[in-house]
Amino acid sequence: MAADNLITSLQNPKIKRLVALQQKSAERRSSGIFVVEGFRELSHCLDAGYVTDTLFFCPEILGNQPEAQKVCALAETVRSYQVTREVYARIAYRDSTEGVVAEVLVRTLSLQNLPLPENPLIVVLESVEKPGNLGAVLRSADAAAADAVIVCDPLTDLFNPNLIRSSIGAIFTVPCLTCTSEECIAFLKRKNIRILTAQLQDSHLYYDTDMRGGTAIVMGTESTGLTNVWREAADAHIRIPMLGKLDSLNVSVSAAILLFEAVRQRT
Protein backbone atom coordinates (compact mmCIF):
# COMPACT_ATOMS: atom_id res chain seq x y z
CA MET A 1 0.00 0.00 0.00
CA ALA A 2 1.32 3.45 -0.88
CA ALA A 3 2.80 5.72 1.76
CA ASP A 4 0.06 8.28 1.25
CA ASN A 5 -2.41 5.65 2.46
CA LEU A 6 -0.71 5.46 5.85
CA ILE A 7 -2.26 7.64 8.56
CA THR A 8 0.02 8.54 11.46
CA SER A 9 -1.66 11.64 12.91
CA LEU A 10 -4.63 11.84 15.26
CA GLN A 11 -5.44 15.17 13.61
CA ASN A 12 -5.93 13.63 10.19
CA PRO A 13 -9.35 14.78 8.81
CA LYS A 14 -10.32 11.18 8.00
CA ILE A 15 -9.74 10.16 11.61
CA LYS A 16 -11.68 13.15 12.92
CA ARG A 17 -14.58 12.25 10.63
CA LEU A 18 -14.52 8.62 11.77
CA VAL A 19 -14.63 9.66 15.42
CA ALA A 20 -17.53 12.04 14.67
CA LEU A 21 -19.44 9.17 13.03
CA GLN A 22 -18.91 7.06 16.14
CA GLN A 23 -19.99 9.75 18.56
CA LYS A 24 -22.78 11.66 16.82
CA SER A 25 -26.03 10.19 15.51
CA ALA A 26 -26.63 13.43 13.56
CA GLU A 27 -23.37 12.84 11.69
CA ARG A 28 -24.43 9.29 10.84
CA ARG A 29 -27.82 10.47 9.60
CA SER A 30 -26.50 13.33 7.49
CA SER A 31 -23.72 11.28 5.87
CA GLY A 32 -25.58 7.98 5.54
CA ILE A 33 -22.54 6.22 6.97
CA PHE A 34 -21.95 4.29 10.19
CA VAL A 35 -18.96 2.57 11.80
CA VAL A 36 -18.32 -1.15 12.34
CA GLU A 37 -15.41 -2.43 14.40
CA GLY A 38 -14.07 -5.98 14.53
CA PHE A 39 -13.83 -9.04 12.27
CA ARG A 40 -17.01 -10.78 13.37
CA GLU A 41 -19.22 -7.71 13.18
CA LEU A 42 -17.85 -6.63 9.81
CA SER A 43 -18.22 -10.15 8.44
CA HIS A 44 -21.91 -10.28 9.45
CA CYS A 45 -22.37 -6.81 8.01
CA LEU A 46 -20.93 -7.74 4.62
CA ASP A 47 -22.81 -11.06 4.55
CA ALA A 48 -26.03 -9.07 5.00
CA GLY A 49 -25.27 -7.09 1.85
CA TYR A 50 -24.00 -3.82 3.33
CA VAL A 51 -21.36 -1.93 1.36
CA THR A 52 -18.06 -0.79 2.86
CA ASP A 53 -17.22 2.84 2.12
CA THR A 54 -13.79 3.05 3.78
CA LEU A 55 -11.60 0.56 5.63
CA PHE A 56 -9.05 1.42 8.34
CA PHE A 57 -6.68 -1.24 9.64
CA CYS A 58 -3.55 -1.53 11.72
CA PRO A 59 -1.06 -4.09 10.34
CA GLU A 60 0.83 -4.13 13.64
CA ILE A 61 -2.30 -5.28 15.48
CA LEU A 62 -3.55 -7.55 12.71
CA GLY A 63 -0.30 -9.47 12.70
CA ASN A 64 -0.79 -13.09 11.65
CA GLN A 65 -4.36 -13.47 12.86
CA PRO A 66 -6.36 -15.84 10.62
CA GLU A 67 -8.64 -12.98 9.60
CA ALA A 68 -5.74 -10.77 8.52
CA GLN A 69 -5.76 -12.18 4.99
CA LYS A 70 -9.49 -11.43 4.65
CA VAL A 71 -8.91 -7.85 5.77
CA CYS A 72 -6.08 -7.42 3.28
CA ALA A 73 -8.26 -8.87 0.51
CA LEU A 74 -11.06 -6.45 1.36
CA ALA A 75 -8.57 -3.59 1.43
CA GLU A 76 -7.77 -4.31 -2.21
CA THR A 77 -11.39 -3.77 -3.25
CA VAL A 78 -12.42 -0.67 -1.26
CA ARG A 79 -10.90 2.67 -0.25
CA SER A 80 -8.58 1.76 2.60
CA TYR A 81 -5.97 3.23 4.93
CA GLN A 82 -3.35 1.76 7.18
CA VAL A 83 -3.12 3.39 10.61
CA THR A 84 -0.53 3.28 13.35
CA ARG A 85 -1.21 1.63 16.69
CA GLU A 86 -1.58 5.06 18.31
CA VAL A 87 -4.16 6.16 15.76
CA TYR A 88 -6.01 2.87 16.04
CA ALA A 89 -6.24 3.28 19.80
CA ARG A 90 -8.11 6.54 19.15
CA ILE A 91 -10.68 5.02 16.80
CA ALA A 92 -11.20 1.67 18.56
CA TYR A 93 -14.04 1.32 21.06
CA ARG A 94 -13.01 -2.01 22.53
CA ASP A 95 -10.24 -2.67 25.02
CA SER A 96 -9.47 -5.96 23.32
CA THR A 97 -9.15 -4.89 19.72
CA GLU A 98 -8.66 -6.70 16.43
CA GLY A 99 -7.14 -4.04 14.21
CA VAL A 100 -9.96 -3.27 11.79
CA VAL A 101 -12.62 -0.54 11.62
CA ALA A 102 -14.87 0.23 8.65
CA GLU A 103 -17.15 3.01 7.55
CA VAL A 104 -20.23 1.39 6.01
CA LEU A 105 -23.11 2.80 3.96
CA VAL A 106 -26.42 2.92 5.83
CA ARG A 107 -29.20 0.72 4.45
CA THR A 108 -32.65 1.13 5.98
CA LEU A 109 -35.49 -1.36 6.15
CA SER A 110 -39.15 -0.37 6.37
CA LEU A 111 -42.41 -2.12 7.18
CA GLN A 112 -43.28 -2.00 3.49
CA ASN A 113 -40.29 -4.11 2.45
CA LEU A 114 -39.96 -6.32 5.53
CA PRO A 115 -39.83 -9.95 4.37
CA LEU A 116 -41.87 -12.24 6.64
CA PRO A 117 -42.66 -15.95 6.46
CA GLU A 118 -45.94 -17.55 7.40
CA ASN A 119 -46.58 -17.34 11.17
CA PRO A 120 -43.68 -14.96 11.87
CA LEU A 121 -42.13 -14.39 15.28
CA ILE A 122 -41.41 -10.70 15.87
CA VAL A 123 -39.98 -8.71 18.77
CA VAL A 124 -41.33 -5.18 19.22
CA LEU A 125 -39.60 -2.74 21.55
CA GLU A 126 -41.19 0.57 22.49
CA SER A 127 -38.86 3.49 23.25
CA VAL A 128 -35.94 1.39 24.47
CA GLU A 129 -33.22 3.90 25.21
CA LYS A 130 -30.04 1.97 26.08
CA PRO A 131 -28.09 0.69 23.06
CA GLY A 132 -26.71 -2.17 25.17
CA ASN A 133 -30.19 -3.44 25.97
CA LEU A 134 -31.25 -3.33 22.34
CA GLY A 135 -28.06 -5.09 21.31
CA ALA A 136 -28.68 -7.87 23.83
CA VAL A 137 -32.28 -8.27 22.61
CA LEU A 138 -30.97 -8.65 19.07
CA ARG A 139 -28.64 -11.42 20.19
CA SER A 140 -31.57 -13.28 21.73
CA ALA A 141 -33.64 -12.66 18.60
CA ASP A 142 -30.87 -14.15 16.47
CA ALA A 143 -30.53 -17.16 18.78
CA ALA A 144 -34.29 -17.81 18.62
CA ALA A 145 -34.37 -17.25 14.83
CA ALA A 146 -36.89 -14.44 15.22
CA ASP A 147 -38.02 -12.98 11.92
CA ALA A 148 -37.68 -9.31 12.83
CA VAL A 149 -37.07 -6.79 15.58
CA ILE A 150 -39.13 -3.60 15.31
CA VAL A 151 -38.13 -0.60 17.42
CA CYS A 152 -41.02 1.82 17.90
CA ASP A 153 -40.52 5.48 18.75
CA PRO A 154 -36.77 4.88 19.15
CA LEU A 155 -34.57 6.80 21.56
CA THR A 156 -31.35 5.50 19.99
CA ASP A 157 -30.41 4.94 16.37
CA LEU A 158 -29.82 1.44 15.04
CA PHE A 159 -26.25 2.23 13.98
CA ASN A 160 -25.00 3.41 17.36
CA PRO A 161 -21.55 1.78 17.82
CA ASN A 162 -22.50 0.59 21.32
CA LEU A 163 -25.53 -1.18 19.87
CA ILE A 164 -23.49 -2.84 17.12
CA ARG A 165 -20.86 -3.92 19.62
CA SER A 166 -23.31 -5.28 22.22
CA SER A 167 -25.24 -7.15 19.53
CA ILE A 168 -21.94 -8.72 18.31
CA GLY A 169 -23.28 -8.23 14.80
CA ALA A 170 -26.86 -9.47 15.33
CA ILE A 171 -28.07 -6.07 14.10
CA PHE A 172 -27.05 -7.42 10.68
CA THR A 173 -28.34 -11.00 11.05
CA VAL A 174 -31.90 -10.12 12.18
CA PRO A 175 -34.08 -7.77 10.09
CA CYS A 176 -34.41 -4.65 12.24
CA LEU A 177 -36.25 -1.41 11.59
CA THR A 178 -37.79 1.61 13.29
CA CYS A 179 -41.25 3.16 13.02
CA THR A 180 -43.94 4.71 15.20
CA SER A 181 -46.08 2.60 17.50
CA GLU A 182 -49.16 3.49 15.49
CA GLU A 183 -47.55 2.38 12.23
CA CYS A 184 -46.43 -0.88 13.79
CA ILE A 185 -49.83 -1.67 15.28
CA ALA A 186 -51.56 -1.04 11.96
CA PHE A 187 -49.00 -3.28 10.20
CA LEU A 188 -49.42 -6.14 12.69
CA LYS A 189 -53.21 -5.95 12.54
CA ARG A 190 -53.15 -5.92 8.76
CA LYS A 191 -50.92 -9.01 8.70
CA ASN A 192 -53.06 -10.80 11.34
CA ILE A 193 -50.08 -11.07 13.65
CA ARG A 194 -51.16 -11.52 17.27
CA ILE A 195 -49.94 -8.79 19.63
CA LEU A 196 -48.75 -10.02 23.04
CA THR A 197 -47.75 -7.25 25.44
CA ALA A 198 -45.45 -8.01 28.36
CA GLN A 199 -46.95 -6.30 31.42
CA LEU A 200 -47.80 -7.02 35.04
CA GLN A 201 -51.33 -5.68 35.08
CA ASP A 202 -54.31 -7.72 33.87
CA SER A 203 -52.05 -10.41 32.41
CA HIS A 204 -51.66 -14.17 32.10
CA LEU A 205 -48.56 -16.29 32.57
CA TYR A 206 -46.57 -16.32 29.36
CA TYR A 207 -46.38 -20.11 29.10
CA ASP A 208 -50.19 -20.34 29.15
CA THR A 209 -50.41 -18.16 26.02
CA ASP A 210 -50.44 -19.60 22.49
CA MET A 211 -47.45 -18.35 20.46
CA ARG A 212 -47.60 -20.86 17.61
CA GLY A 213 -49.21 -18.54 15.06
CA GLY A 214 -47.94 -15.20 13.85
CA THR A 215 -46.80 -13.49 17.05
CA ALA A 216 -45.39 -10.12 18.05
CA ILE A 217 -43.92 -9.99 21.55
CA VAL A 218 -44.07 -6.36 22.67
CA MET A 219 -41.99 -4.91 25.51
CA GLY A 220 -41.40 -1.42 26.86
CA THR A 221 -38.81 0.22 29.06
CA GLU A 222 -37.96 -1.17 32.49
CA SER A 223 -38.83 2.11 34.18
CA THR A 224 -42.24 2.89 32.67
CA GLY A 225 -43.29 -0.20 30.74
CA LEU A 226 -45.57 0.06 27.75
CA THR A 227 -47.78 3.00 26.91
CA ASN A 228 -51.55 2.65 26.71
CA VAL A 229 -51.55 2.58 22.92
CA TRP A 230 -49.97 -0.87 23.07
CA ARG A 231 -51.97 -2.12 26.05
CA GLU A 232 -55.18 -1.27 24.23
CA ALA A 233 -54.05 -2.78 20.92
CA ALA A 234 -52.96 -6.07 22.49
CA ASP A 235 -54.64 -9.39 21.75
CA ALA A 236 -53.31 -10.71 25.07
CA HIS A 237 -51.29 -9.45 28.03
CA ILE A 238 -48.57 -11.76 29.31
CA ARG A 239 -46.22 -11.77 32.29
CA ILE A 240 -43.21 -13.62 33.59
CA PRO A 241 -43.76 -14.79 37.20
CA MET A 242 -41.64 -12.78 39.64
CA LEU A 243 -41.04 -14.83 42.79
CA GLY A 244 -38.66 -12.47 44.57
CA LYS A 245 -39.06 -8.95 45.91
CA LEU A 246 -38.48 -7.13 42.61
CA ASP A 247 -41.15 -6.68 39.98
CA SER A 248 -39.17 -6.42 36.73
CA LEU A 249 -36.39 -7.99 34.69
CA ASN A 250 -33.96 -6.42 32.27
CA VAL A 251 -35.72 -6.13 28.92
CA SER A 252 -33.15 -8.34 27.22
CA VAL A 253 -33.65 -11.11 29.79
CA SER A 254 -37.43 -10.86 29.39
CA ALA A 255 -37.07 -11.01 25.62
CA ALA A 256 -34.97 -14.17 25.82
CA ILE A 257 -37.46 -15.92 28.12
CA LEU A 258 -40.46 -15.05 25.95
CA LEU A 259 -38.73 -15.80 22.65
CA PHE A 260 -37.65 -19.25 23.72
CA GLU A 261 -41.11 -20.06 25.00
CA ALA A 262 -42.30 -19.32 21.46
CA VAL A 263 -39.53 -21.56 20.14
CA ARG A 264 -40.58 -24.34 22.54
CA GLN A 265 -44.19 -24.14 21.44
CA ARG A 266 -43.26 -24.14 17.78
CA THR A 267 -40.87 -27.08 17.98
Residue, then its C-alpha position, 0 to 999 in steps of 0.5 A: m500500500a502506498a505511503d500516502n495511504l498510511i495515517t500517522s496523525l490523530q489530527n488527520p481529517k479522516i480520523k476526525r470524521l470517523v470519530a464524529l461518526q462514532q460519537k454523533s447520531a446526527e453525523r451518521r444520519s447526514s452522511g448515511i454512513f456508520v462505523v463497524e469495528g471488529f472481524r465478526e461484526l464486519s463479516h456479518c455486516l458484509d454477509a447481510g449485503y451492506v457496502t463498505d465505504t472506507l476501511f481502516f486497519c492496523p497491520e501491527i495489530l492484525g499481525n498473523q491473525p487468521e482474519a488478517q488475509k481477509v482484511c487485506a483482501l477487502a482492502e484491495t477492493v475498497r478505499s482503505y488506509q493503514v493506521t498506526r497503533e496510536v491512531y487505532a487506539r483513538i478510533a477503537y471502542r473495545d479494550s481488546t481490539e482486532g485491528v480493523v474498523a470500517e465506515v459502512l453505507v447505511r441501508t434502511l429497512s421499512l415495514q413496506n419491504l420487511p420480508l416475513p414468512e408464514n406465522p412470523l415471530i417478531v420482537v417489538l420494543e417501544s422506546v428502548e433507550k439503552p443501546g446495550n439493551l437493544g443489542a442484547v435483545l438482538r442477540s436473543a432474537d438471532a438465537a431464537a431465529a426471530d423474523a424481525v425486531i421492530v423498534c417503535d418510537p426509538l430513543t437510539d439509532l440502530f447504527n450506534p456503535n454501542l448497539i453494534r458492539s453489544s449485539i456482536g453483529a446481530i443487528f445485521t443478522v436479524p431484520c431490524l427497523t424503526c417506526t412509530s407505534e401506530e404504524c407498527i400496530a396497523f401493520l401487525k393488525r393488517k398481517n393478522i399477527r397476534i400482539l402479546t404485550a409483556q406487562l404485570q397488570d391484567s395479564h396471564l402467565y406467558y407459558d399459558t399463552d399460544m405463540r404458535g401462530g404469527t406473534a409479536i412480543v411487545m416490551g417497553t422500558e424497564s422504568t415505565g413499561l408500555t404506553n396505553v396505545w400498546r396495552e389497548a391494541a394487544d390481543a393478550h397481556i402476558r407476564i413472567p412470574m416474579l417470585g422475589k421482591l423485585d417486579s421487573l427484569n432487564v428487557s433483554v432477559s425478558a425477551a430471551i425468556l419469551l422468545f424461547e417459549a415461542v420456540r418451545q411451542r413451535t418445535 
